[in-house]
Amino acid sequence: MTGKTSLINAFLGNKFTDKYTATASDVFQSSMIHYGERFDIKISDFAGERESEIVSSKALQESDVIIVCYSVDDGESYESIRSFWAPQSQAIKRKAHLILVGLQSDKRSENNSMEYISEQEGRTLMREIHAEGFYECFCQK
């Protein structure tokens, strides 16, 4: 569980829920007003598995912003950005902005005995994949 759906729900103003529902893929639609201009937003939430390669390529081709996420307590999700998601998005990037987000950063303070991906490692990956920004967050309560 990376936390992508929680991030999307927080962005859309939905309530946080502790319930985890696995998604192969999901699409959220909304609109927002920014400086008086209305923007229609379509958010595609893809599972970390590579099974949705074809679908994600179509979604990426139509994207203005691509946000790739990993959980700070999941080295596999971090490595999948380097090995799969970044190359996939850069191959068809056109004009899309690539943003890297480290999720569940609050877990670092919960358990000091575990190894976590550091903020510095996130920034290093941002430079490596040529992302335009890097953020860390958690979406609880």
Helices and strands as residue ranges (DSSP letters): H 4-11, E 25-34, E 37-46, G 50-52, H 53-61, E 65-71, H 75-80, I 81-85, H 86-91, E 97-103, H 107-110, H 119-128, E 133-137
